[in-house]
Amino acid sequence: MYTRLFSLIILILIITTGISYAQEVQAVRIIKYDKQYNFIVIDQGKIHGLVPGMDFAIVKNGAEIGKIEVVKVKDNVSACDILELLEGFSINEGDVITLYPIGQSSNVSKQPSSVTPREVPQKKSAGSAKKKGGFWYTLSQPFRKMFRENEEGEEVSGVTAPPRSMEEIITVSRLEGPQMNIDVYADKDITFYKLRDVLDEHKVIITHSNRLNGTLTGFKLAPMGIAEQVFADFRGLQERKVVYSFEIKPQGPQTSKISVSVKLISYSKHDQPRYIILRTGKLIDEVREILSEVKTKAESKQQEWGGENG
């Protein structure tokens, strides 16, 4: 009875609020930049699903730097007005930028060009991390269980970094947290390159990559579950970003090990970020899929090159 009631409530709210689901991020090239009239032309258009009126956040080198609106579309190109561009950042013809859709209520924070100091807590003192709880968490449990899209983790306080910037992504990636590991019967370099390929397929934006050290950081826009989308306005939730921190170490001849931890940045409509170290949920399940894909592809490439595993 309760399940049917909750399902009916969800259906009514979806219909009445007109929820739009997150589209995939996409990388585009700027083929023209008109500084006088403040617009750009990008190398994607109708056949890529773009239509006039779409708003996108711009990500360049891992940092969210501004906002554009699509105003004119042809088959393979689109003209876009630059609505916002953060101070200290620039775009040029030939640049490859990443776009992701934002709601009409989204605002890109205007950040000064200088980087404010940041603190990365290495050890959590009592009270620095808190588990999810409270009225909303209790109220939403039936919906979370119904759709099985809940993300469990610990919220971390004491983190300071410019929001919506590469500095923030890097800062959050350095937070300590539980790791997932997988052994790969392939050389460290092969594993590293295959990891990059798989992350690209999963639309992860790489913000840091060091093959010699075997470290890699990336992020992507995290889709909200159905229950969270329905109640986003009540909670003041605007969007979420999932941050991945990978480390690849050699384990022996033609054997390597991947370790990864996952964090979440959750923004309110006032751009107030919350930092959560994830332990379970759909985003963790996706990371397991990524690791499994990397293992399969790296080991296949190692065999193709005639290496002997183990």
C-alpha positions as semicolon CSV with decimal commas, in nm:
position;residue;x (nm);y (nm);z (nm)
1;M;0,000;0,000;0,000
2;Y;0,274;0,246;0,100
3;T;0,480;0,159;-0,208
4;R;0,185;0,237;-0,435
5;L;0,119;0,563;-0,251
6;F;0,484;0,675;-0,282
7;S;0,486;0,578;-0,651
8;L;0,171;0,785;-0,713
9;I;0,322;1,086;-0,534
10;I;0,642;1,059;-0,739
11;L;0,445;1,034;-1,065
12;I;0,236;1,341;-0,982
13;L;0,540;1,547;-0,885
14;I;0,731;1,446;-1,198
15;I;0,439;1,553;-1,416
16;T;0,374;1,880;-1,235
17;T;0,734;1,994;-1,196
18;G;0,852;1,899;-1,543
19;I;1,179;1,744;-1,432
20;S;1,456;1,738;-1,690
21;Y;1,722;1,470;-1,660
22;A;2,092;1,549;-1,691
23;Q;2,239;1,524;-2,038
24;E;2,588;1,400;-2,103
25;V;2,884;1,635;-2,099
26;Q;3,045;1,695;-2,436
27;A;3,379;1,825;-2,557
28;V;3,369;2,086;-2,835
29;R;3,622;2,296;-3,024
30;I;3,593;2,674;-3,057
31;I;3,623;2,751;-3,428
32;K;3,552;3,125;-3,398
33;Y;3,567;3,373;-3,112
34;D;3,432;3,725;-3,161
35;K;3,551;3,943;-2,875
36;Q;3,363;4,250;-2,996
37;Y;3,021;4,086;-2,988
38;N;3,112;3,836;-2,718
39;F;3,011;3,511;-2,887
40;I;3,174;3,188;-2,998
41;V;3,111;2,933;-3,273
42;I;3,160;2,568;-3,178
43;D;3,199;2,257;-3,394
44;Q;2,874;2,087;-3,291
45;G;2,518;2,155;-3,398
46;K;2,178;2,003;-3,478
47;I;2,303;1,653;-3,544
48;H;2,463;1,656;-3,196
49;G;2,133;1,750;-3,028
50;L;2,192;2,123;-2,979
51;V;1,898;2,364;-3,008
52;P;1,868;2,741;-2,950
53;G;1,806;2,837;-2,589
54;M;2,025;2,569;-2,429
55;D;2,245;2,693;-2,145
56;F;2,582;2,529;-2,078
57;A;2,856;2,569;-1,821
58;I;3,205;2,589;-1,974
59;V;3,483;2,372;-1,834
60;K;3,841;2,440;-1,944
61;N;4,143;2,255;-1,805
62;G;3,923;2,109;-1,535
63;A;3,784;2,438;-1,407
64;E;3,434;2,574;-1,458
65;I;3,506;2,916;-1,609
66;G;3,176;3,052;-1,738
67;K;2,842;3,006;-1,906
68;I;2,710;3,023;-2,265
69;E;2,371;3,013;-2,437
70;V;2,313;2,854;-2,778
71;V;2,150;3,115;-3,003
72;K;2,183;2,979;-3,359
73;V;2,228;2,622;-3,477
74;K;2,326;2,458;-3,805
75;D;2,395;2,091;-3,875
76;N;2,757;2,086;-3,757
77;V;2,813;2,426;-3,593
78;S;2,645;2,650;-3,336
79;A;2,677;3,016;-3,241
80;C;2,668;3,080;-2,866
81;D;2,650;3,400;-2,663
82;I;2,897;3,418;-2,375
83;L;2,681;3,495;-2,073
84;E;2,956;3,481;-1,811
85;L;3,333;3,439;-1,809
86;L;3,515;3,432;-1,478
87;E;3,782;3,691;-1,414
88;G;4,131;3,567;-1,487
89;F;4,022;3,308;-1,746
90;S;4,025;3,331;-2,124
91;I;3,910;3,135;-2,428
92;N;4,062;3,135;-2,776
93;E;3,992;2,997;-3,120
94;G;4,112;2,637;-3,134
95;D;4,049;2,573;-2,763
96;V;3,880;2,247;-2,671
97;I;3,629;2,307;-2,394
98;T;3,382;2,082;-2,218
99;L;3,016;2,175;-2,188
100;Y;2,751;2,042;-1,956
101;P;2,387;2,154;-1,933
102;I;2,271;2,364;-1,642
103;G;1,926;2,458;-1,523
104;Q;1,781;2,804;-1,567
105;S;1,840;2,875;-1,200
106;S;2,210;2,788;-1,218
107;N;2,464;3,063;-1,162
108;V;2,836;3,028;-1,216
109;S;3,011;3,188;-0,921
110;K;3,223;3,486;-1,013
111;Q;3,563;3,408;-0,865
112;P;3,862;3,641;-0,836
113;S;4,161;3,536;-1,043
114;S;4,377;3,487;-0,736
115;V;4,355;3,156;-0,554
116;T;4,247;3,171;-0,193
117;P;4,428;2,952;0,061
118;R;4,294;2,605;0,105
119;E;4,311;2,352;0,383
120;V;4,313;1,978;0,329
121;P;4,247;1,793;0,652
122;Q;4,476;1,491;0,664
123;K;4,324;1,345;0,976
124;K;3,965;1,393;1,073
125;S;3,919;1,514;1,425
126;A;3,607;1,442;1,620
127;G;3,319;1,625;1,456
128;S;3,503;1,695;1,131
129;A;3,314;1,419;0,954
130;K;2,951;1,346;1,009
131;K;2,725;1,077;0,880
132;K;2,406;1,160;0,695
133;G;2,110;1,202;0,920
134;G;1,843;1,438;1,035
135;F;1,486;1,503;0,933
136;W;1,531;1,496;0,554
137;Y;1,733;1,176;0,561
138;T;1,466;1,001;0,769
139;L;1,182;1,137;0,558
140;S;1,346;1,035;0,230
141;Q;1,432;0,678;0,330
142;P;1,122;0,518;0,167
143;F;1,204;0,695;-0,161
144;R;1,572;0,605;-0,144
145;K;1,490;0,239;-0,084
146;M;1,227;0,244;-0,358
147;F;1,465;0,367;-0,626
148;R;1,787;0,228;-0,476
149;E;1,986;0,533;-0,573
150;N;2,106;0,646;-0,232
151;E;2,469;0,746;-0,185
152;E;2,612;0,672;0,159
153;G;2,917;0,851;0,291
154;E;3,063;1,101;0,535
155;E;3,037;1,476;0,504
156;V;3,370;1,652;0,558
157;S;3,402;1,999;0,707
158;G;3,704;2,227;0,728
159;V;3,771;2,228;0,353
160;T;3,830;2,570;0,198
161;A;3,884;2,621;-0,174
162;P;3,733;2,844;-0,443
163;P;3,405;2,674;-0,541
164;R;3,353;2,561;-0,903
165;S;3,723;2,571;-0,984
166;M;4,013;2,339;-1,055
167;E;4,151;2,428;-0,713
168;E;3,837;2,289;-0,553
169;I;3,850;1,966;-0,756
170;I;4,217;1,911;-0,668
171;T;4,156;1,994;-0,302
172;V;3,866;1,751;-0,273
173;S;4,060;1,478;-0,457
174;R;4,325;1,492;-0,183
175;L;4,083;1,421;0,100
176;E;4,150;1,091;0,270
177;G;3,887;0,824;0,239
178;P;3,820;0,454;0,182
179;Q;3,972;0,310;-0,134
180;M;3,867;0,045;-0,383
181;N;4,147;-0,167;-0,530
182;I;4,189;-0,406;-0,819
183;D;4,488;-0,605;-0,943
184;V;4,555;-0,588;-1,316
185;Y;4,779;-0,839;-1,493
186;A;4,929;-0,574;-1,719
187;D;5,216;-0,328;-1,716
188;K;5,161;-0,006;-1,520
189;D;5,180;0,214;-1,832
190;I;4,932;0,000;-2,025
191;T;4,695;0,013;-1,730
192;F;4,735;0,390;-1,704
193;Y;4,653;0,455;-2,071
194;K;4,357;0,216;-2,067
195;L;4,226;0,391;-1,756
196;R;4,233;0,722;-1,943
197;D;4,046;0,565;-2,235
198;V;3,775;0,420;-2,011
199;L;3,732;0,747;-1,818
200;D;3,686;0,929;-2,147
201;E;3,413;0,679;-2,243
202;H;3,242;0,750;-1,910
203;K;3,255;1,128;-1,977
204;V;3,501;1,198;-1,695
205;I;3,692;1,525;-1,730
206;I;4,062;1,474;-1,648
207;T;4,204;1,750;-1,427
208;H;4,538;1,592;-1,335
209;S;4,737;1,317;-1,505
210;N;5,090;1,198;-1,422
211;R;5,194;0,872;-1,587
212;L;5,532;0,854;-1,409
213;N;5,374;0,884;-1,065
214;G;5,071;0,682;-1,171
215;T;4,825;0,941;-1,041
216;L;4,511;1,069;-1,209
217;T;4,226;1,294;-1,096
218;G;3,898;1,360;-1,275
219;F;3,540;1,466;-1,222
220;K;3,203;1,469;-1,390
221;L;2,853;1,595;-1,329
222;A;2,672;1,340;-1,113
223;P;2,313;1,269;-1,218
224;M;2,060;1,294;-0,940
225;G;1,831;1,004;-0,861
226;I;1,459;1,031;-0,930
227;A;1,372;1,095;-0,567
228;E;1,644;1,359;-0,538
229;Q;1,528;1,531;-0,858
230;V;1,172;1,544;-0,729
231;F;1,274;1,704;-0,400
232;A;1,567;1,911;-0,530
233;D;1,374;2,238;-0,505
234;F;1,265;2,164;-0,148
235;R;1,624;2,088;-0,048
236;G;1,775;2,378;-0,241
237;L;1,996;2,133;-0,430
238;Q;2,134;2,256;-0,760
239;E;2,388;2,003;-0,887
240;R;2,648;1,749;-0,784
241;K;2,997;1,664;-0,906
242;V;3,169;1,333;-0,843
243;V;3,549;1,349;-0,803
244;Y;3,774;1,049;-0,870
245;S;4,128;1,004;-0,735
246;F;4,320;0,717;-0,899
247;E;4,663;0,576;-0,822
248;I;4,834;0,304;-1,024
249;K;5,132;0,117;-0,877
250;P;5,349;-0,159;-1,025
251;Q;5,308;-0,485;-0,835
252;G;5,566;-0,691;-1,020
253;P;5,659;-0,788;-1,378
254;Q;5,366;-0,690;-1,598
255;T;5,135;-0,656;-1,299
256;S;4,983;-0,340;-1,153
257;K;4,729;-0,229;-0,895
258;I;4,466;0,046;-0,925
259;S;4,342;0,225;-0,614
260;V;4,061;0,481;-0,627
261;S;3,861;0,689;-0,382
262;V;3,542;0,878;-0,467
263;K;3,417;1,209;-0,332
264;L;3,108;1,415;-0,402
265;I;3,066;1,792;-0,421
266;S;2,702;1,889;-0,371
267;Y;2,607;2,251;-0,451
268;S;2,305;2,434;-0,317
269;K;2,125;2,699;-0,523
270;H;2,336;2,955;-0,340
271;D;2,656;2,778;-0,453
272;Q;2,727;2,654;-0,101
273;P;2,926;2,330;-0,149
274;R;2,915;2,020;0,071
275;Y;3,196;1,764;0,049
276;I;3,111;1,397;0,096
277;I;3,343;1,095;0,091
278;L;3,137;0,816;-0,066
279;R;3,125;0,458;0,058
280;T;2,827;0,299;-0,118
281;G;2,569;0,380;-0,382
282;K;2,526;0,399;-0,758
283;L;2,834;0,617;-0,809
284;I;3,048;0,359;-0,629
285;D;2,893;0,085;-0,843
286;E;2,991;0,281;-1,154
287;V;3,352;0,301;-1,032
288;R;3,354;-0,078;-0,993
289;E;3,239;-0,102;-1,355
290;I;3,519;0,134;-1,460
291;L;3,780;-0,075;-1,278
292;S;3,644;-0,394;-1,433
293;E;3,657;-0,242;-1,784
294;V;4,013;-0,118;-1,733
295;K;4,124;-0,460;-1,609
296;T;3,972;-0,637;-1,911
297;K;4,112;-0,394;-2,168
298;A;4,458;-0,362;-2,013
299;E;4,503;-0,739;-1,978
300;S;4,385;-0,788;-2,337
301;K;4,639;-0,533;-2,460
302;Q;4,915;-0,697;-2,255
303;Q;4,834;-1,033;-2,417
304;E;4,821;-0,870;-2,759
305;W;5,174;-0,740;-2,707
306;G;5,287;-1,091;-2,621
307;G;5,340;-1,039;-2,250
308;E;5,311;-1,315;-2,000
309;N;5,090;-1,234;-1,705
310;G;5,166;-1,328;-1,353
